[in-house]
Amino acid sequence: MAKKIVFTYNDTEYVLEYTRKAIERMEADGFVVDEIAKKPMTMLPKMFKYAFLANHSELSISKIEEILSLFTDKAGMIEQLSVMYGEAVNTLFGEPVKNAIQWKKVA
């Protein structure tokens, strides 16, 4: 998962990214990717919050909300988070390099 968001806030560097586990938690909590365009006021904060799980899970929701409120270009932010989300989901479908198991369809 190459795409990340990096920023500094109060002299602390933050690296936001999605992992498969973060995506699983998002989905378990009711996140539906198709709702991003329909509900940006709901989805952007959720996407932002879950991007902290991989590297900054100890951060409080109130601190995450505070950080989000200070960002400029929130439209660009939701676009980048969407790309990151897509990349994380696509890792599920990547081909294993080592010890790959071949399968075949039998009629």
RODO-2510 file (C-alpha; in nm, 4 decimals, decimal comma):
residues 107
     n   res          X          Y          Z
     1     m     0,0000     0,0000     0,0000
     2     a     0,2032     0,2852    -0,1331
     3     k    -0,0363     0,5767    -0,0954
     4     k    -0,0212     0,7643     0,2327
     5     i    -0,0955     1,1063     0,3733
     6     v     0,1829     1,2589     0,5827
     7     f     0,1542     1,5786     0,7856
     8     t     0,2881     1,7404     1,1004
     9     y     0,0652     1,8690     1,3776
    10     n     0,1968     2,0086     1,7090
    11     d     0,5494     1,8872     1,6262
    12     t     0,4309     1,5296     1,5700
    13     e     0,4483     1,3649     1,2286
    14     y     0,1438     1,1611     1,1346
    15     v     0,1279     0,8995     0,8616
    16     l    -0,2214     0,8063     0,7512
    17     e    -0,2815     0,4869     0,5579
    18     y    -0,5244     0,2007     0,5304
    19     t    -0,4506    -0,1616     0,6039
    20     r    -0,6757    -0,4581     0,5442
    21     k    -0,7556    -0,4605     0,9161
    22     a    -0,8573    -0,0942     0,9055
    23     i    -1,0846    -0,1635     0,6073
    24     e    -1,2370    -0,4618     0,7889
    25     r    -1,3146    -0,2399     1,0895
    26     m    -1,4608     0,0296     0,8644
    27     e    -1,6911    -0,2215     0,6983
    28     a    -1,7852    -0,3828     1,0304
    29     d    -1,8809    -0,0359     1,1560
    30     g    -2,1117     0,0112     0,8573
    31     f    -1,8901     0,2042     0,6160
    32     v    -2,0137     0,1710     0,2561
    33     v    -1,7791     0,3070    -0,0100
    34     d    -2,0692     0,3861    -0,2471
    35     e    -2,1953     0,6438     0,0031
    36     i    -1,8900     0,8712    -0,0235
    37     a    -2,0406     1,0900    -0,2957
    38     k    -2,3892     1,0785    -0,1417
    39     k    -2,2847     1,1550     0,2169
    40     p    -1,9530     1,3424     0,2163
    41     m    -2,0239     1,5114     0,5518
    42     t    -2,0552     1,1688     0,7123
    43     m    -1,8026     0,9733     0,5092
    44     l    -1,5008     1,2099     0,5144
    45     p    -1,4731     1,2133     0,8954
    46     k    -1,5141     0,8341     0,9047
    47     m    -1,2531     0,7777     0,6358
    48     f    -1,0170     1,0201     0,8084
    49     k    -1,0652     0,8501     1,1457
    50     y    -0,9925     0,5016     1,0136
    51     a    -0,6790     0,6196     0,8310
    52     f    -0,5228     0,6726     1,1768
    53     l    -0,5625     0,3063     1,2816
    54     a    -0,2464     0,1699     1,1216
    55     n    -0,0004     0,4091     1,2850
    56     h    -0,1827     0,6197     1,5441
    57     s    -0,4575     0,4062     1,6950
    58     e    -0,4066     0,5624     2,0381
    59     l    -0,5290     0,9040     1,9205
    60     s    -0,8654     1,0127     2,0584
    61     i    -1,1630     1,0826     1,8336
    62     s    -1,1733     1,4413     1,9572
    63     k    -0,8079     1,4950     1,8587
    64     i    -0,8716     1,3421     1,5151
    65     e    -1,1732     1,5699     1,4670
    66     e    -0,9633     1,8698     1,5746
    67     i    -0,6932     1,7805     1,3212
    68     l    -0,9475     1,7321     1,0423
    69     s    -1,1029     2,0717     1,1138
    70     l    -0,7667     2,2379     1,0465
    71     f    -0,7050     2,0808     0,7059
    72     t    -0,7442     2,2793     0,3866
    73     d    -0,8694     2,1212     0,0608
    74     k    -1,1060     1,8684     0,2151
    75     a    -1,2303     1,7768    -0,1345
    76     g    -0,8758     1,6737    -0,2234
    77     m    -0,8533     1,4906     0,1076
    78     i    -1,1600     1,2768     0,0368
    79     e    -1,0224     1,2027    -0,3099
    80     q    -0,6874     1,0892    -0,1674
    81     l    -0,8544     0,8817     0,1061
    82     s    -1,0680     0,7152    -0,1623
    83     v    -0,7574     0,6247    -0,3640
    84     m    -0,5915     0,4877    -0,0508
    85     y    -0,9037     0,2872     0,0333
    86     g    -0,9121     0,1401    -0,3178
    87     e    -0,5468     0,0408    -0,2987
    88     a    -0,5988    -0,1356     0,0329
    89     v    -0,8990    -0,3265    -0,1014
    90     n    -0,7057    -0,4253    -0,4148
    91     t    -0,4379    -0,5977    -0,2062
    92     l    -0,6953    -0,8660    -0,1332
    93     f    -0,7020    -0,9571    -0,5013
    94     g    -0,3260    -0,9429    -0,5650
    95     e    -0,1463    -1,2557    -0,6692
    96     p     0,0593    -1,4277    -0,3983
    97     v     0,4255    -1,4503    -0,4925
    98     k     0,5318    -1,7398    -0,2738
    99     n     0,3513    -2,0712    -0,2149
   100     a     0,0702    -1,9850    -0,4547
   101     i    -0,2133    -2,2335    -0,4744
   102     q    -0,3630    -2,2974    -0,8169
   103     w    -0,7306    -2,3828    -0,8429
   104     k    -0,9584    -2,4894    -1,1261
   105     k    -1,3276    -2,4865    -1,1919
   106     v    -1,4839    -2,8289    -1,2285
   107     a    -1,8136    -2,8663    -1,4089
***
